[in-house]
Amino acid sequence: MMIDDLRSLNHLIVRHWLGELGSDEAAYLDFSSVCIGQLAHSAEELKQLSCRLKEERWTAFSVGELNRRYLSLVRLASMDDSGARVDALVRLGITLRQAAFFRTLSDHDLERLAYGCSGPMIRFSLQTFRRGVRLHAQAGKHHATALVAARQTLAPKR
């Protein structure tokens, strides 16, 4: 997974919740080496959701596009057989069980999940983001980097 893809995804996530980014917010995002959102569904919930969604149940394009972008990166990281796979999964906030689910998805299944949900499939902590943005540049870099450690210790057991 390319870091530029991750940065682009992070910008898309924040713009979804906040609208246009200020220069401090954009700079903070450039410090982050992890996805600032996390998948909001367990592997079991994803299976149930995938089975339940119907083709005609499409939501607003912007939410679908955000979901599709995130889920595409998740699937790409899930299918990576190199040693970088675990690192990529941690950066995206994905468990091994969730990764196993994403390895089985076809393009069609991924699109149906992305556009079939009524809202974003990720959680975004506005408070954590704003706290990091308010820090001066060097502290902001440390805060953004610390998200990896926090993700490893606070990840939901799914």
N, C-alpha and C positions, 0 to 999 in steps of 0.2 A: 504494500500500500504506500502510495506516495504521500509525503507530508503536505504537498500542495493540495492534494485532494482533501485531506483532513482539514486544512485551514479553510478551504472553500466551503466545506460542509459546516464548520463552526460558524462562519459568517452567515450562512444560510439559516442556521438554527437561531442565532441571535436576531437576525432581521425578522424572522417569523414572529418572535415574541416582542421585539422592541421597535420594529420598523427600521429606519435608517440609522446607521452607526455613527457615533461621534469618533473623533480621532483617537481619544483615549481608549475607547472600547475596541476599535480596530487594532490598535497597538497591543492591547492585552491579548486579543485573540492570536496574534502572531507569536506570542510567547508560549502559548499552550501547545504541548506535544500530545495531548489526548483529546478525544472528542468530548465536548463540554456537555453533551446530552448522553443519556443512557437509555437503552431499550426498556420500555415500560411493561413488557410482557415476559412471562416465563416461557420455557420451551413448551410446556403443556398448554398454556394459554394460547400460544401461537398456533399450535396444532388445531385447537378448537376453533379459533378465529378463522383460520384458513378454510376449514370445512364449512363453517357457517356463512361465510361471505358469498354473495351472489354476484355474478358478472355485472348486472345492471346497477349495483349500489355504489356509484362513484361519488366521491366528495369533491370539495373545492380543489382546484388544480394545485394551488400553492401548498396545501397540506399533503396532497398526494405526491407532489414533486419532492418535498422535504423527506417524506417517508421513503420514497423510492431511492433517493440519493443515499440515505443512511443505510437502508437494507442492502443496497448493492455493495457498499463498502463492507458491510458485515459479511455478506456471502463471499465476497472476494477473500477476505481475511480467513474465513472459515475453511475455504478450499485450499489455502496455501499449505503445502506440505513441507516447506522449509522451516528452519529454526525460528524464523521471524514471525511465525503464525501466532504463537502465544503472546508475543509482544503486541502484535496488531490487535488481538482480541482484547487484551487489557486496555489498550488505548481507546478502543471503541466501547469498553464496558460490557463485554459479552462473556457469558460463562461457557464452559465446554459443552454443556447440555444444549444451550441455545445454538452454539456453533454447529453441533451435530444436526439440529433441525434445519439450519440454513443450507447445509451441504446437500440436502435432499430436494431443495426447491428448484423447480424449473423457472425459466424466465417468466412464463405465464403466471405461475403461482406467486412469484415475487411481486409482479405488477398488481395482481389481485389483492394481495395483502397491503401493498403501499397505498393504492387508490381506494380500496374498499373500506378502510377504517374511517370512522367519523371524525377522527382527530389525529394529532401527531402520535407516533408510536414511540416517542422518546420523552424522557423527563428532562426538564431544564431547570436548573436552580438559579433563578434570577438573583436571589440574595447573594449567593456565592460569587456569581459573575460580577455583580456591582461592587462587592467588597474588593475583589481583585483589581477592578478598573480604578478604584479610588486610591490604590497604593502608588507610590512613586515607581518609576520604571524598574529599578533593580528588585525591589520587593515584589512587584507585580510578576516579574520573571520567576521568582522563587514560589510565589503563590500558584501560578499556572503549572509549574513543574510539580508541585506538591499534590496536584490533583491525581496524578498517577498513584502515588502512595495511598492517598485517601480512597481511591477507587478499589485498590487491592484489599484494604482492610474493612471497608464499609459496604462492599458489594452485596446485594441481596443473595441469599442462598436459594437459588431456583434450579 
